[in-house]
Amino acid sequence: MKTIFFSVALFAAALCARAEIPAADLLNEGKLIEVLQKADTSDNDKVTACQNLGWCGTESAVAPLSAFLANEKPVLRHAARYGLEMIPDPAVIHCASPLLIKPLLPRLSPCSIKPSTR
């Protein structure tokens, strides 16, 4: 009984969370970048655009995606990182590496490393 309820709830959530981006634009890099840059775009559409830019994105998609790496919403940061990981362009490394390494710096500082007492 729980499995049936879970399946129905999952199907209902999938219908509600469907992206509003037209199917013809899902692999159009220019249209997906426009979706990311619009202020009134829903988070769901931004996530869809980030993921699809991973499939069809080139160097021109790196800057809009990297802008989302510093977003306050974790879901958008994750979607941007996912899209950037899939783009086979060296610009991704130069643009994204400072933002990806920055959260690690406080943990790697010499003050936080304590010598072993053995």
Secondary structure, 3 states (H helix, E strand, C coil): CHHHHHHHHHHHHHHHCCCCCCHHHCCCHHHHHHHHHCCCCCHHHHHHHHHHHHHHCCHHHHHHHHHHHHCCCHHHHHHHHHHHHHCCCCHHHHHHHHHHHHHHHHHHCHHHCCCCCC
